[in-house]
Amino acid sequence: MSIADPNKTILTGENPFIRLSPKDGEPNSTEASYWRIIFSPAGPGHVLYLKSELTEGRWRIYSDNIAMARWLQSTVQGMLNAELSDTTIPCADAQFSKAGDPRYFWTEYIRSHGEEISLTWFDIGEPLLIHSQPNQIPDRRYGVCTVLIPALGTRLVRNGVEANGRSWPREREGRPFSTSALAFSESWTEAV
């Protein structure tokens, strides 16, 4: 019996995310999907997809590899959020750095044309290893294997202004989770 996943691996990297709302159960006031891609058909790179009151409720995209950012929009990110399948959303050139220890806190920094953005995760929970096959979950063409690390504490700051709202506790697979999480060692697959 083979232990290799039978599907085609289309990307591997990291995809931490922040989802904030003013009250539990209300629509998200901030959505941030951050990617550090090590391998993809469009090469490695970083991209932040951000929609918040800090961006006047419009999607903003920042990347150091626009080809990879657009490929991601036409595949996995576009599947996860249909609004982001629109590849006409402008994409700003940016530089990326990180700091922290994911056992305690993690911060991603983005600098682009007079903009400074930071995303921070803290109050870190226990990691979960999630593995799904392509088409196993309805409307999910792709499969994923990832280590999700929930974070009840989060902060997103753009040009010195902190986003409103907070992350909220959730349960996933019967274990404590959050509306925001670090997602490391993440690989996405598609059926062969």
N, C-alpha and C positions, 0 to 999 in steps of 0.2 A: 504494500500500500504506500503510495507516494505521499509525502508530507508537503510537497511543493504546491502552492496555490495554482490551480489550472488556468487562471485568467491572465490576461496581458497587463503588466504593471505599466501604468501611464505616467505616474509621477510619484515622487517621494520627497518628503520634507517636513515642514511644520505648518500648522494652521491655528494658532491661538485666536480666540475671538472674545469680544466683549459685547454684551447685550444689556443695555440699561433701560429702566423705566422708572417713572416717578413713584408708582404704586405697583405692588405685586398684581400681576394679571392684566395690567394696562398694556397697550401697544408699546413697542420699544421706542424710546426717544433717541437712542443712539444704537447704531449697529456698526461694528467694526470687525472686519475679517482680514487678518494679517497672514500673509504667506511668506515663508522662507523656503524656496524650492531648491533642492539639491539636484534633482534629475527630472526633466520633462522633454518632450519632443521639441520645445522651443527654448531649451537651455535652462540654466539655473538663474536665480534672481530672487528679488523681494517685491511684494506688492501689498499695499494697504487699500482696501475698499472701505470707505467711511461715509456714513450718512448720519447726521445729527443736527440738533439745533445749532451746533457750532458751524455747520456747513449750510445753514438756511434750509435744512430738510432735503438737500439734494445730494446725490452720490458724488463723491470725489474719489479719484483714483491716483495713487502715487506709486511709481515703480522705477527700478533701475534696469528693467528689461521689458520694454513695452510689448515685444512679440510674445513673451511668456505671459504677461498680464492679459493680453487679448486672447491667447490660446486658452487660458484658464477660464475666462468669461464664456468662451464658446463650448466649454466642457464642464468641469466639476463645479466651478463657482456659479456658472449660469444655471446649473441644475439645482444647486442649493438655494439660490435666490434668483428667481426669474427676472427681476428688475436689472440684474447685473449681466444678463445675456446681451444687453444693448452695448455693442462695441463702438458706438459713436460718443459715449461718455468720455470727455477729455481725460487724458492721462498725463499727469505732471511728472517730470524727471525728479528723482529724489535719491538721497543717500540714507543708508540704514545702519543702525548699530544696536547693540543690546547690552544689558547688564543684569546681574542677579544670580541667584541660585534657586532653581524651581522648587526646592523644598520649603523656601521661605517667601520669596518674592521674585518677580521677573518684570523687567521693563524693556520695551522696544522703543527706539527713538527714530523719528523720521524728520529729515530736513529737506525742504524744497522751496526755492525761490522766495525767501522771506518768511516761510512758514516753519514752525517747529511744533511737532506733535510727539506726545509720549503716551504710551499705553502701559499701564502697570497692573499686575495681578498680585494679590497677597491674600492672607487668610486662606492658605492652600489646604485642600483636602487630600484624601487618599486617591491614588491613580486607579483608573479602570482601563482594562485592555478590551477594546471593542473590535469585532471582526464581522463584517457582513459581505455577502457575495453580491455581484452585480444582479440587479432586478429582484433581489430577495425582499427588499423593502419597496412597497408601492411607490411609483414615480421616481425611483432611484436607479437610474441606468448603470451607475458605477458602484463598485464595492469598495470597502475601505477597511484597513487595519490600522488602528491608532491607539496611542496611549493618551487618554483624556484625564487631565488633572483639574478638578473643579476649583474655582476661586470665588469665595464669597465677597472678598474685598477687591475692588477694581477702581481704577481712576484713568480717565482719558482727558488729556489736556491739549488744547490747540492754541498756540500763541498766548500762553499764560492764562487761558480761561478754561476752567474745568467743566466738563459736560454734566448736565443735570441727571438725576436718577441714580439708581444703584443696581447691582446684581442681586438676584433673589435665589433663595435655596430651592432646589428641585430634587427629585429622586429619579435615578436612571438605573434600570435593571435591578431595582430593589436596594440601591445603594445611594448614599448622600451625593448630590450633585449640585449644579448651579446654572444660572443662565449665562455664565461666563466661564471659560476654561482655557487652560493651556492644552494644546494638542501637539504632541511631539511624536517622533518616529511614525509619521503618518504616510501611508502608501495607499494610493487609489488604483483600482483595477477596472478593466472592462472585459466583458466576455469575448472569448476568442472565436 
